[in-house]
Amino acid sequence: MHDIGLVNLALILLGALILILGSGVWIAVTLGLIGFIAMWLTTSVPIGSVLATTVWSASASWTLAALPLFIWMGEILFRTRLSEEMFRGLSPWLQWLPGRLVHVNVVGCGIFAAVSGSSAATCATIGKIALPELEKRGYDPGISLGSLAGSGTLGLLIPPSIPMVVYAVTANVSVLQVFLGGFLPGLLVMALYSGYIILWSMLNPSKIPPRDPPMSFRRKLAESTKLIPCLLLILAVFLALVFGFATATECAAWGVAGALLLAWWSGTLNRKTFFESVMSATRLTCMIMFILAGAAYTTAAMAYTGIPAALAEWVKGQHLTPSMLALYLSIMYIILGCLIDGISMIVLTAVVVLPMVQQAGLDLIWFGVYLVIHVEMAQITPPVGFNLFVLQNMSGRDTLTVAKAAFPFFILLLAAVFIITEFPQIVLLLPQLAFPPS
């Protein structure tokens, strides 16, 4: 065991983290190396033994089994005709709102988010039909791109959500409770988006084309019938989560079965699409599992350093209110979101931030939703905002143009963070109803 001060150790580890990440080493390998350095400097415990046990225990998790299933469900639905059916089914019902078909981006992304778990898949699925249709009808490209970039992030907030599973495993909290915590904030964000679109449309009436000819109620229903299977799948997953009929992993398994049934029903399930969905889900799952294994080892190693406990004591000594700590963490996460992807942001900061959050008296379920909203922000902030790249490729416009269009929706996500900070019951209501405190 080496004699080294806690501050010096923290600086060494931070410097090593920046240096290794900057050299292009994979996130998972970087985390493992940081854990190795931390243990080598602080303890005589066999490093290989800790590495083997923590990586195995992190990987052999029943909760984590939900991850590949939710990813696969989204990949299956991404390859269906759901986007076309959604646009045709929703557009007749939203014509009366100021902004008209732009609201299809918000509602469509919200619906697809409830069965996908992925921001990029949500953005691409709705965008591949919505962007050409809105452009053909003469809608302003700025509001079309911005609403799609912002609404695409709902794939991370409305369960099932891949980052929520990652956070729950990292923070050792219930996946079900984090999922339930995301429902009402997801609806809140959708309401903020639609409210902004209404206001923008009222201020810029010349940029919204005239309303389509009226459609009879019977024809509206006929156009919407193909959405019924998808809505039934969403309702089944939601009710199973709320009433505890199934665990998150069981819901994921039933979700895959429902997605396969929907794909078969729409005529898009064949050998090629099935194989593509399996391979794509496998690649993404392996990447995330590799990162989580590295994060588990780093978490165990950091426990030997005493840094997390020291930071928790420091927060206690500063007498920070929960709101002030949330503000400081927001600034940190917004900056990090410009540099690294969302899942890396969760696992890299969890080992240090979670003890501080607990010391400040913040609920870990609430903090999970708070953190996922910041991951949403990262999806639409340059230079690494993935939704910006998706829309750049789909629209043919440059990243700066797409980023400018998405900026108002970034501000709305900030407003959502402020609202759930001031009114945490928006997050905690459903988890407390489903799992009453003892």
C-alpha positions as CSV (number, residue, x, y, z in Angstrom):
1,M,0.0,0.0,0.0
2,H,1.4,3.4,-1.1
3,D,1.3,6.4,1.2
4,I,-0.5,9.1,-0.8
5,G,-2.9,11.9,0.1
6,L,-6.5,11.8,-0.9
7,V,-6.4,15.1,-2.8
8,N,-3.3,14.0,-4.7
9,L,-4.9,10.6,-5.4
10,A,-8.0,12.3,-6.8
11,L,-5.9,14.5,-9.1
12,I,-3.8,11.5,-10.3
13,L,-7.0,9.6,-11.2
14,L,-8.6,12.6,-12.9
15,G,-5.5,13.3,-14.9
16,A,-5.2,9.6,-15.9
17,L,-8.9,9.6,-16.9
18,I,-8.5,12.6,-19.1
19,L,-5.2,11.3,-20.6
20,I,-6.5,7.8,-21.4
21,L,-9.9,9.0,-22.8
22,G,-8.1,11.6,-24.9
23,S,-5.8,9.0,-26.4
24,G,-8.9,7.3,-27.9
25,V,-9.0,4.2,-25.6
26,W,-12.4,2.6,-25.2
27,I,-14.5,3.8,-22.3
28,A,-14.7,0.3,-20.7
29,V,-10.9,-0.2,-20.9
30,T,-10.4,3.3,-19.5
31,L,-12.6,2.6,-16.5
32,G,-10.7,-0.7,-15.9
33,L,-7.3,1.1,-16.0
34,I,-8.5,3.8,-13.6
35,G,-9.7,1.1,-11.2
36,F,-6.3,-0.7,-11.5
37,I,-4.4,2.5,-10.8
38,A,-6.6,3.3,-7.8
39,M,-6.2,-0.2,-6.3
40,W,-2.4,-0.3,-7.0
41,L,-2.0,3.1,-5.1
42,T,-4.2,2.3,-2.1
43,T,-4.4,-1.4,-1.2
44,S,-2.6,-4.7,-1.1
45,V,-5.8,-6.6,-1.9
46,P,-5.2,-8.9,-5.0
47,I,-6.3,-6.7,-7.9
48,G,-7.1,-9.7,-10.2
49,S,-9.4,-11.2,-7.5
50,V,-11.4,-8.0,-7.2
51,L,-11.6,-7.6,-11.0
52,A,-12.9,-11.2,-11.5
53,T,-15.5,-11.1,-8.8
54,T,-16.9,-7.6,-9.6
55,V,-17.0,-8.1,-13.4
56,W,-18.8,-11.5,-12.9
57,S,-21.3,-10.2,-10.4
58,A,-22.0,-7.1,-12.5
59,S,-22.6,-9.3,-15.6
60,A,-24.5,-12.1,-14.0
61,S,-27.5,-9.9,-13.1
62,W,-31.2,-10.8,-13.5
63,T,-32.0,-7.1,-13.8
64,L,-29.4,-6.6,-16.6
65,A,-31.1,-9.4,-18.6
66,A,-33.8,-6.8,-19.5
67,L,-31.2,-4.7,-21.4
68,P,-30.7,-6.9,-24.5
69,L,-34.4,-7.6,-24.6
70,F,-35.5,-4.0,-24.6
71,I,-32.8,-3.2,-27.2
72,W,-34.0,-6.0,-29.4
73,M,-37.6,-4.9,-29.1
74,G,-36.7,-1.4,-30.4
75,E,-34.6,-2.9,-33.2
76,I,-37.5,-5.1,-34.4
77,L,-40.0,-2.2,-34.4
78,F,-37.5,0.1,-36.1
79,R,-37.7,-2.2,-39.1
80,T,-41.6,-2.2,-39.3
81,R,-43.9,0.2,-41.1
82,L,-44.9,1.7,-37.7
83,S,-43.7,5.2,-38.7
84,E,-45.9,5.4,-41.8
85,E,-48.9,4.0,-39.9
86,M,-48.3,6.4,-37.0
87,F,-48.2,9.5,-39.3
88,R,-51.4,8.5,-41.1
89,G,-53.1,7.6,-37.8
90,L,-52.1,10.7,-35.8
91,S,-52.3,13.5,-38.4
92,P,-56.1,13.7,-38.7
93,W,-56.5,14.2,-34.9
94,L,-53.8,16.9,-34.6
95,Q,-54.9,19.2,-37.4
96,W,-56.9,21.5,-35.1
97,L,-53.8,22.5,-33.0
98,P,-51.7,25.5,-33.9
99,G,-48.7,23.9,-35.5
100,R,-50.8,21.1,-36.9
101,L,-48.6,18.2,-38.2
102,V,-45.5,19.3,-36.3
103,H,-47.3,17.8,-33.2
104,V,-47.1,14.4,-35.0
105,N,-43.3,14.5,-34.3
106,V,-44.0,14.9,-30.6
107,V,-46.8,12.4,-30.1
108,G,-45.3,9.9,-32.6
109,C,-42.0,10.0,-30.8
110,G,-43.7,9.7,-27.5
111,I,-45.6,6.6,-28.7
112,F,-42.5,5.0,-30.3
113,A,-40.4,5.8,-27.2
114,A,-42.7,3.7,-25.1
115,V,-41.7,0.6,-27.1
116,S,-38.2,1.3,-28.2
117,G,-35.9,2.5,-25.4
118,S,-33.6,4.3,-27.8
119,S,-33.3,8.0,-28.7
120,A,-31.6,7.4,-32.1
121,A,-34.1,4.7,-33.1
122,T,-37.1,7.0,-32.1
123,C,-35.7,9.9,-34.0
124,A,-34.9,7.9,-37.1
125,T,-38.1,5.9,-37.2
126,I,-40.4,8.9,-37.0
127,G,-38.1,11.2,-39.0
128,K,-37.9,8.9,-42.0
129,I,-41.6,9.6,-42.8
130,A,-42.3,12.9,-41.0
131,L,-39.4,15.0,-42.5
132,P,-40.3,14.3,-46.2
133,E,-44.0,14.7,-45.5
134,L,-43.6,18.0,-43.6
135,E,-41.2,19.4,-46.3
136,K,-43.6,18.4,-49.1
137,R,-46.5,20.3,-47.3
138,G,-44.4,23.4,-46.8
139,Y,-43.7,23.4,-43.1
140,D,-40.8,25.5,-41.8
141,P,-37.7,23.2,-41.8
142,G,-36.4,24.8,-38.5
143,I,-39.5,23.8,-36.4
144,S,-39.7,20.4,-38.2
145,L,-36.0,19.5,-37.5
146,G,-36.0,21.0,-34.0
147,S,-39.2,19.2,-32.8
148,L,-37.9,15.9,-34.2
149,A,-34.5,16.3,-32.5
150,G,-36.1,17.2,-29.2
151,S,-38.9,14.6,-29.4
152,G,-36.5,11.9,-30.4
153,T,-34.9,12.2,-26.9
154,L,-38.2,10.9,-25.4
155,G,-36.8,7.4,-26.3
156,L,-34.5,7.8,-23.3
157,L,-37.1,9.2,-20.8
158,I,-40.3,7.3,-21.5
159,P,-39.9,3.6,-20.4
160,P,-38.5,1.2,-21.5
161,S,-35.3,3.2,-21.5
162,I,-31.8,1.8,-22.0
163,P,-30.1,4.5,-20.0
164,M,-32.6,3.9,-17.1
165,V,-31.6,0.2,-17.0
166,V,-27.9,1.2,-17.0
167,Y,-28.5,3.7,-14.2
168,A,-30.5,1.3,-12.1
169,V,-27.8,-1.4,-12.4
170,T,-25.1,1.2,-11.6
171,A,-26.9,2.7,-8.7
172,N,-28.3,-0.6,-7.4
173,V,-31.9,0.6,-7.4
174,S,-35.1,-0.9,-8.8
175,V,-35.4,-0.8,-12.6
176,L,-39.2,-0.8,-12.2
177,Q,-39.2,2.2,-9.9
178,V,-36.9,4.2,-12.3
179,F,-39.2,3.2,-15.2
180,L,-42.3,4.4,-13.4
181,G,-40.5,7.6,-12.4
182,G,-40.0,8.4,-16.0
183,F,-43.6,8.3,-17.2
184,L,-44.9,11.6,-15.8
185,P,-41.8,13.6,-16.6
186,G,-42.0,12.1,-20.1
187,L,-45.6,13.5,-20.5
188,L,-44.3,16.8,-19.0
189,V,-41.6,17.1,-21.6
190,M,-44.2,16.3,-24.4
191,A,-46.5,19.0,-23.0
192,L,-43.6,21.5,-22.9
193,Y,-42.7,20.7,-26.5
194,S,-46.3,20.9,-27.8
195,G,-46.8,24.2,-25.9
196,Y,-43.7,25.7,-27.5
197,I,-44.9,24.5,-31.0
198,I,-48.3,26.1,-30.4
199,L,-46.7,29.4,-29.3
200,W,-44.2,29.4,-32.2
201,S,-47.0,28.8,-34.7
202,M,-49.1,31.6,-33.3
203,L,-46.1,34.0,-33.6
204,N,-45.2,32.7,-37.1
205,P,-48.5,31.9,-38.8
206,S,-47.0,32.3,-42.3
207,K,-44.6,29.4,-41.7
208,I,-47.4,26.9,-41.1
209,P,-49.4,25.7,-44.2
210,P,-53.2,25.8,-44.2
211,R,-55.2,23.1,-42.6
212,D,-56.1,19.9,-44.6
213,P,-59.7,19.4,-45.8
214,P,-61.9,18.2,-42.9
215,M,-62.2,14.4,-42.4
216,S,-65.2,12.6,-41.1
217,F,-65.0,11.0,-37.7
218,R,-65.4,7.5,-39.2
219,R,-62.5,8.0,-41.6
220,K,-60.3,9.3,-38.7
221,L,-61.0,6.1,-36.9
222,A,-60.3,4.0,-40.0
223,E,-56.9,5.8,-40.4
224,S,-56.0,5.1,-36.8
225,T,-56.9,1.4,-36.5
226,K,-53.4,0.3,-37.4
227,L,-52.1,2.0,-34.3
228,I,-54.2,-0.1,-32.0
229,P,-51.7,-3.1,-31.8
230,C,-48.9,-0.7,-30.9
231,L,-51.0,1.1,-28.3
232,L,-52.1,-2.2,-26.8
233,L,-48.4,-3.3,-26.4
234,I,-47.6,0.0,-24.7
235,L,-50.7,-0.3,-22.4
236,A,-49.8,-3.9,-21.5
237,V,-46.2,-3.0,-20.6
238,F,-47.4,0.0,-18.6
239,L,-50.0,-1.9,-16.6
240,A,-47.7,-4.7,-15.9
241,L,-45.1,-2.3,-14.5
242,V,-47.6,-0.3,-12.4
243,F,-49.5,-3.2,-10.9
244,G,-46.4,-5.4,-10.4
245,F,-47.7,-8.2,-12.7
246,A,-44.2,-8.7,-14.1
247,T,-40.6,-7.7,-13.4
248,A,-38.7,-5.4,-15.8
249,T,-37.0,-8.4,-17.4
250,E,-40.4,-10.3,-17.8
251,C,-41.9,-7.1,-19.4
252,A,-39.0,-6.9,-21.8
253,A,-39.5,-10.6,-22.8
254,W,-43.2,-10.0,-23.4
255,G,-42.3,-6.8,-25.3
256,V,-40.1,-8.7,-27.7
257,A,-42.9,-11.2,-28.3
258,G,-45.3,-8.3,-28.9
259,A,-42.8,-6.6,-31.2
260,L,-42.3,-9.8,-33.3
261,L,-46.1,-10.1,-33.5
262,L,-46.4,-6.5,-34.7
263,A,-43.7,-7.0,-37.3
264,W,-45.4,-10.2,-38.5
265,W,-48.8,-8.4,-38.6
266,S,-47.3,-5.5,-40.7
267,G,-45.7,-8.0,-43.1
268,T,-42.1,-6.8,-42.4
269,L,-40.9,-9.8,-40.4
270,N,-38.7,-12.0,-42.6
271,R,-35.4,-13.8,-42.3
272,K,-33.4,-10.7,-43.3
273,T,-35.0,-8.2,-40.9
274,F,-35.0,-10.8,-38.1
275,F,-31.2,-11.4,-38.5
276,E,-30.5,-7.7,-38.8
277,S,-32.4,-6.9,-35.6
278,V,-30.6,-9.7,-33.7
279,M,-27.1,-8.6,-34.9
280,S,-27.8,-4.9,-34.2
281,A,-29.1,-5.6,-30.7
282,T,-26.2,-7.9,-30.0
283,R,-23.6,-5.3,-31.0
284,L,-25.2,-2.6,-28.8
285,T,-25.7,-4.9,-25.9
286,C,-22.1,-6.0,-25.9
287,M,-20.9,-2.4,-26.0
288,I,-23.0,-1.5,-23.0
289,M,-22.2,-4.6,-21.0
290,F,-18.5,-4.0,-21.6
291,I,-18.8,-0.5,-20.2
292,L,-20.9,-1.7,-17.2
293,A,-18.3,-4.3,-16.4
294,G,-15.5,-1.7,-16.4
295,A,-17.7,0.6,-14.3
296,A,-18.4,-2.1,-11.7
297,Y,-14.7,-2.7,-11.3
298,T,-14.0,1.1,-11.0
299,T,-16.7,1.4,-8.4
300,A,-15.2,-1.4,-6.3
301,A,-11.7,0.1,-6.6
302,M,-12.9,3.6,-5.6
303,A,-14.3,2.1,-2.4
304,Y,-10.7,1.4,-1.4
305,T,-9.6,4.9,-2.1
306,G,-12.1,6.6,0.2
307,I,-12.7,9.4,-2.4
308,P,-16.5,8.9,-2.6
309,A,-16.9,8.9,1.2
310,A,-14.7,12.0,1.4
311,L,-16.8,13.8,-1.2
312,A,-20.0,12.9,0.6
313,E,-18.5,14.4,3.8
314,W,-17.4,17.5,1.9
315,V,-21.0,18.0,0.6
316,K,-22.3,17.6,4.2
317,G,-19.8,20.2,5.4
318,Q,-20.8,22.7,2.7
319,H,-24.4,22.6,3.9
320,L,-25.7,22.6,0.3
321,T,-29.4,22.4,-0.2
322,P,-30.6,19.7,-2.5
323,S,-31.6,22.3,-5.1
324,M,-28.1,23.9,-5.0
325,L,-26.4,20.5,-5.5
326,A,-28.8,19.8,-8.4
327,L,-27.8,23.1,-10.0
328,Y,-24.1,22.4,-9.7
329,L,-24.6,18.9,-11.1
330,S,-26.6,20.2,-14.0
331,I,-23.8,22.5,-15.0
332,M,-21.4,19.6,-14.8
333,Y,-23.6,17.2,-16.8
334,I,-24.4,19.8,-19.5
335,I,-20.6,20.3,-20.0
336,L,-20.0,16.5,-20.0
337,G,-22.8,16.0,-22.5
338,C,-20.9,18.1,-25.0
339,L,-17.9,15.7,-24.7
340,I,-19.1,12.1,-24.2
341,D,-22.2,10.0,-24.9
342,G,-25.0,9.5,-22.3
343,I,-24.2,6.0,-21.1
344,S,-20.6,6.9,-20.5
345,M,-21.7,10.0,-18.7
346,I,-23.8,7.8,-16.3
347,V,-21.2,5.2,-15.5
348,L,-18.2,7.6,-15.3
349,T,-19.8,9.9,-12.8
350,A,-22.0,7.5,-10.7
351,V,-19.2,6.3,-8.4
352,V,-18.4,9.8,-7.3
353,V,-21.8,11.6,-7.6
354,L,-24.1,9.0,-6.0
355,P,-22.6,9.3,-2.5
356,M,-22.9,13.1,-2.7
357,V,-26.5,12.8,-3.8
358,Q,-27.4,10.5,-1.0
359,Q,-25.6,12.7,1.6
360,A,-27.6,15.7,0.3
361,G,-30.9,13.8,0.9
362,L,-31.9,13.4,-2.8
363,D,-33.9,10.3,-3.7
364,L,-32.0,8.0,-6.0
365,I,-35.1,7.2,-8.1
366,W,-35.6,11.0,-8.6
367,F,-31.9,11.4,-9.4
368,G,-32.1,8.7,-12.0
369,V,-34.8,10.6,-13.9
370,Y,-33.0,13.9,-13.4
371,L,-29.8,12.3,-14.9
372,V,-31.6,10.8,-17.8
373,I,-33.0,14.2,-18.8
374,H,-29.4,15.5,-18.9
375,V,-28.6,12.5,-21.1
376,E,-31.4,13.7,-23.3
377,M,-29.8,17.1,-23.5
378,A,-26.5,15.5,-24.6
379,Q,-28.4,13.9,-27.6
380,I,-29.1,17.4,-29.0
381,T,-25.9,19.3,-28.1
382,P,-22.9,19.5,-30.5
383,P,-20.4,18.2,-31.1
384,V,-21.4,14.7,-30.1
385,G,-25.2,15.0,-30.0
386,F,-26.3,11.8,-31.8
387,N,-29.7,13.0,-32.8
388,L,-28.1,15.9,-34.6
389,F,-26.1,13.4,-36.7
390,V,-29.2,11.3,-37.4
391,L,-31.1,14.4,-38.7
392,Q,-28.1,15.8,-40.5
393,N,-28.0,12.6,-42.6
394,M,-31.7,12.4,-43.1
395,S,-32.2,16.1,-44.0
396,G,-29.0,16.8,-45.9
397,R,-28.5,20.0,-43.8
398,D,-25.3,20.8,-41.8
399,T,-25.0,20.0,-38.1
400,L,-25.0,23.7,-37.1
401,T,-28.4,24.2,-38.7
402,V,-29.9,21.2,-37.0
403,A,-28.3,22.3,-33.6
404,K,-29.8,25.8,-34.0
405,A,-33.2,24.2,-34.7
406,A,-32.9,22.0,-31.6
407,F,-31.7,24.7,-29.2
408,P,-35.2,25.8,-28.0
409,F,-36.0,22.2,-27.2
410,F,-32.7,22.0,-25.2
411,I,-34.0,25.0,-23.2
412,L,-37.3,23.2,-22.6
413,L,-35.4,20.2,-21.2
414,L,-33.7,22.6,-18.8
415,A,-37.1,23.8,-17.8
416,A,-38.2,20.2,-17.2
417,V,-35.2,19.7,-14.9
418,F,-36.2,22.9,-12.9
419,I,-39.8,21.7,-12.6
420,I,-39.0,18.2,-11.3
421,T,-36.4,19.7,-8.9
422,E,-39.0,22.0,-7.5
423,F,-41.8,19.4,-7.6
424,P,-40.1,16.0,-7.1
425,Q,-43.5,14.2,-6.7
426,I,-43.8,14.4,-10.5
427,V,-41.1,11.7,-10.5
428,L,-41.9,9.9,-7.3
429,L,-45.7,9.7,-7.5
430,L,-46.0,6.5,-9.6
431,P,-43.1,4.6,-7.9
432,Q,-44.6,5.4,-4.5
433,L,-48.1,4.3,-5.6
434,A,-46.7,1.0,-7.0
435,F,-44.2,0.5,-4.1
436,P,-45.7,2.2,-1.0
437,P,-43.0,3.1,1.5
438,S,-43.0,0.7,4.5
